[in-house]
């Protein structure tokens, strides 16, 4: 069955829009890039002269004929913009994190159901090559019975920068930013944990929000540790798996983001494969083995989303998935505040 291209608009024209969204909606035949809202009219006219420009998100939502709206604005306005988009009959992608609190998450989920519109959150790192690799290794029980899973997003940024992600007190900080990716990946692998123990700290001078977190998710037979800090100047560990038959270690970041920044178009299946030097290693009693990293594929999120819109089926990342992400962020903050492990009510 053949479907028409989905008319797609983007709210915001910053790093996220230009790096993680436009390259895909501009190269995939399932989409047509039709409109953008930003105060930077000159940049849009230069880069996309055939795309309709709107000075404000409200103008775009009220007047654009876009069927799908991608929201890349700051986290603290996600709720209001998504609400307006849904009320105007648009399908919606929200750049992660979903919103900044549980009540707003639940309200948007209810509104999307009422309007019969797709509501999805862009947790693109489900399609990182290294994550796809460890997912396969866990499914294949390569390490035997898993005992400890560890996932990091660390940086070396000891000084606070003048960016909304670092300055905002509502939805800003490392936990909402990179932590939401780590939480989403753990939920995909293992589901909702039984309990959570967390340290969420403000460590940098002049910081106004969390810039260090260490979260332990408790599962019946293993632990999952999620860690992020801004004081890691050396090679950054990404994943560690430890089990009864061996362990796996992976350093470095999935190359898709770097390729997109460099202008590589995601127009072929292996457009951002790792080199052999970047591969992780598996260790057991017999020695060490290099494990080829799976091909990363952010394009699959968009392809599956288009299918969901055209067939009225579930999107690749559901809003309910994203709600659990926000719940775990809130529980991590509360665990840190109380200084104790919290049991999680899964119902």
C-alpha positions in Angstrom: 0.0 0.0 0.0 1.3 3.5 -0.9 0.9 6.4 1.4 1.3 10.1 0.7 4.2 11.9 2.3 3.4 13.3 5.8 3.5 17.1 5.9 5.8 17.8 8.8 6.6 21.0 10.7 9.3 21.7 13.3 9.0 24.0 16.3 12.5 25.4 16.9 15.5 25.7 14.6 18.4 24.9 17.0 20.9 22.0 17.3 18.2 19.4 17.9 16.1 20.3 14.9 19.0 20.7 12.5 20.9 17.6 13.7 18.4 15.0 14.8 15.2 15.7 12.8 15.6 17.6 9.6 18.2 15.2 8.0 15.6 12.4 8.4 12.4 14.1 7.4 14.2 15.6 4.4 15.7 12.4 3.1 13.0 9.9 3.9 10.2 9.7 1.3 7.6 9.2 4.1 7.9 12.8 5.1 7.6 16.3 3.5 9.3 19.2 5.4 6.8 22.0 5.1 7.1 24.5 7.9 9.3 25.7 10.8 8.8 28.2 13.6 11.8 30.3 14.7 12.8 33.9 15.2 15.8 33.3 12.9 14.0 33.9 9.6 17.2 34.6 7.8 18.7 31.2 8.6 15.5 29.4 7.4 15.3 31.4 4.2 19.0 30.6 3.5 18.8 26.9 4.4 15.3 26.0 3.3 13.8 28.6 1.0 10.9 26.4 0.0 9.8 25.8 3.6 7.1 28.0 5.2 8.5 30.1 8.0 6.5 31.2 11.1 7.7 33.7 13.7 6.0 31.8 16.6 5.0 28.3 17.4 1.5 29.5 18.0 1.3 30.9 14.4 2.5 27.6 13.0 0.1 25.5 15.1 -2.9 27.7 14.1 -2.1 28.2 10.4 0.1 25.5 9.1 -1.4 22.5 7.2 1.2 20.2 8.7 -0.1 16.8 9.8 2.9 16.1 12.1 4.6 18.6 14.4 8.0 18.0 16.0 8.7 20.0 19.1 12.4 20.8 19.8 11.8 23.8 22.1 13.1 23.9 25.7 11.8 21.3 28.1 9.6 23.6 30.2 7.4 24.5 27.2 6.9 21.0 25.9 3.6 20.6 27.6 1.9 23.7 26.4 3.1 23.3 22.8 2.2 19.7 22.6 -1.2 20.5 24.1 -1.9 23.2 21.5 -0.7 20.9 18.7 -3.0 18.1 19.7 -5.9 20.5 20.1 -5.2 21.6 16.5 -5.4 18.0 15.3 -1.7 17.4 14.7 0.3 14.3 15.4 3.2 15.1 17.8 6.8 14.2 18.3 8.3 15.7 21.5 12.1 15.8 21.8 13.1 14.0 24.9 12.4 14.3 27.8 8.6 14.1 27.4 7.6 16.9 29.8 8.9 17.9 33.3 6.3 16.3 35.6 4.0 13.3 35.8 0.7 15.3 35.8 1.5 16.9 32.5 2.5 13.5 31.0 -0.8 12.0 32.0 -2.8 15.0 30.7 -1.1 14.8 27.2 -1.7 11.1 27.0 -5.4 11.6 27.7 -5.7 14.4 25.2 -3.9 12.4 22.4 -6.4 9.6 23.0 -9.3 12.0 22.9 -8.1 13.5 19.7 -7.1 10.2 18.2 -3.6 11.5 17.4 -0.2 9.9 17.6 1.9 11.2 20.5 5.5 10.1 20.6 8.8 11.1 22.3 12.1 11.1 20.5 14.1 8.6 22.5 16.4 8.0 19.5 19.1 6.2 21.4 17.1 3.0 21.3 18.6 2.9 17.9 22.2 3.5 18.9 24.5 0.8 17.4 26.1 0.0 20.8 22.7 -0.3 22.5 21.5 -2.6 19.8 24.6 -4.7 20.4 24.2 -5.1 24.1 20.5 -5.7 23.6 21.3 -8.6 21.4 24.0 -9.9 23.7 21.5 -9.9 26.6 18.8 -11.7 24.6 21.4 -14.3 23.5 22.6 -14.6 27.1 26.2 -14.1 25.9 27.3 -13.2 29.4 25.3 -16.0 31.0 23.0 -15.0 33.8 23.2 -11.2 33.9 24.2 -9.8 37.3 25.1 -6.2 36.6 24.4 -3.8 33.8 26.1 -0.4 33.8 25.4 2.5 31.4 27.1 5.9 31.3 26.8 9.3 29.7 29.8 11.2 31.0 31.3 14.5 29.8 34.1 16.9 30.8 32.3 20.2 31.3 33.4 21.4 34.7 32.1 25.0 34.1 28.5 25.9 33.8 27.6 27.1 30.3 24.9 29.7 29.4 22.5 27.2 27.8 18.9 26.5 28.7 19.7 22.8 29.3 22.1 23.8 32.1 20.3 26.9 33.4 16.7 25.9 33.5 15.4 25.0 37.0 12.3 23.3 35.5 13.4 20.4 33.4 17.0 21.4 33.0 20.1 19.5 34.1 21.9 16.3 33.3 19.3 14.0 34.7 16.5 15.2 32.4 18.9 15.6 29.4 21.1 12.6 29.1 19.7 10.6 32.1 16.4 10.2 30.3 18.2 8.3 27.5 19.8 5.9 30.0 16.5 5.4 31.8 14.6 4.7 28.6 17.2 2.1 27.5 17.0 0.3 30.8 13.2 0.2 30.6 13.4 -1.3 27.1 15.9 -4.0 28.3 14.4 -4.9 31.7 11.1 -3.2 32.2 10.1 -1.3 35.4 12.4 -2.1 38.3 11.3 -3.2 41.8 13.1 -0.4 43.5 15.5 2.6 43.0 18.4 4.0 44.8 19.8 7.3 43.6 22.3 10.1 44.2 21.4 13.3 42.3 23.7 16.1 43.1 24.7 19.7 42.1 28.5 19.6 42.0 29.6 22.5 39.8 30.1 26.0 41.1 27.2 28.2 40.0 25.0 25.2 38.9 21.3 25.4 39.5 20.3 21.9 38.7 21.5 18.3 38.8 24.8 17.8 37.1 25.7 14.4 38.6 23.6 11.3 39.0 24.2 7.7 40.0 21.0 5.6 39.8 20.7 1.9 40.8 17.7 0.1 39.5 16.9 -3.1 41.5 15.6 -6.0 39.5 14.9 -9.6 40.9 18.2 -11.1 39.7 20.4 -8.2 38.8 21.2 -4.5 39.2 21.3 -1.8 36.6 23.5 1.3 37.3 22.9 4.5 35.3 25.5 7.2 35.7 26.2 10.6 34.4 28.7 13.3 35.4 30.5 16.3 33.9 34.0 15.6 35.4 35.1 12.7 33.1 38.1 13.9 31.1 39.4 10.5 30.0 38.0 7.9 27.7 34.4 7.4 28.5 33.0 4.0 29.3 29.5 3.6 27.7 28.3 0.0 28.6 29.4 -2.8 30.9 27.7 -6.2 31.2 28.7 -8.7 33.8 27.3 -12.2 34.1 28.1 -15.8 35.1 29.9 -16.6 31.8 31.7 -13.4 31.1 31.7 -9.6 30.8 31.5 -7.0 28.0 32.9 -3.5 27.9 32.2 -0.7 25.4 33.8 2.7 25.3 32.9 5.8 23.2 29.7 7.1 21.8 27.5 5.9 18.9 28.8 7.8 15.8 25.4 8.8 14.3 25.4 12.2 16.1 28.9 13.0 15.0 28.1 12.0 11.4 25.0 14.2 11.3 26.9 17.2 12.7 29.5 16.6 9.9 26.7 16.7 7.3 26.5 13.0 6.5 23.1 12.2 5.1 21.3 9.2 6.6 20.3 7.9 3.1 21.8 4.4 3.2 21.6 1.6 5.7 25.2 1.7 7.0 25.6 5.5 6.9 27.1 5.7 10.4 28.8 2.4 11.2 31.5 2.2 13.8 35.1 1.4 12.8 36.7 -1.8 14.2 38.8 0.3 16.6 35.5 1.4 18.2 34.2 -2.0 18.9 33.6 -3.4 22.4 35.2 -6.4 23.9 33.9 -9.6 25.5 36.0 -11.2 28.2 35.6 -14.8 29.7 37.8 -17.5 31.1 39.3 -18.2 27.7 40.4 -14.7 26.9 39.0 -11.7 25.0 36.9 -11.3 21.8 36.2 -8.2 19.8 32.4 -7.8 19.2 31.3 -6.1 16.0 28.9 -3.2 16.8 25.5 -3.4 15.2 24.6 -0.6 12.7 22.9 2.3 14.3 19.7 3.4 12.6 17.9 6.5 13.9 16.0 6.5 10.6 14.0 3.5 11.8 12.3 5.6 14.4 11.0 7.9 11.7 10.0 5.0 9.4 8.1 3.3 12.2 6.5 6.5 13.2 5.2 7.1 9.6 3.8 3.6 9.6 2.0 4.3 12.9 0.5 7.5 11.5 -0.6 5.9 8.3 -2.1 2.7 9.8 -3.2 4.1 13.2 -1.0 1.8 15.2 1.3 2.3 18.1 4.4 4.5 17.5 7.9 3.3 18.0 8.1 5.2 21.3 4.8 5.5 23.1 3.8 8.3 25.4 3.2 5.7 28.1 6.9 4.6 27.8 7.9 8.2 28.2 5.6 8.6 31.3 7.5 5.8 33.1 10.7 7.7 32.3 9.4 10.8 34.0 8.2 8.8 36.9 11.7 7.3 37.4 13.3 10.7 37.2 11.0 11.9 39.9 11.7 8.8 42.0 15.4 9.2 41.6 15.2 12.8 42.8 13.1 11.6 45.8 15.4 8.7 46.6 18.4 11.1 46.6 16.5 13.6 48.8 15.6 11.0 51.4 18.9 9.2 51.1 17.3 5.7 50.9 16.1 3.0 48.5 12.4 3.5 47.3 10.1 0.6 46.4 8.3 1.2 43.1 4.6 0.8 42.7 4.2 -0.6 39.2 0.5 -0.1 39.1 
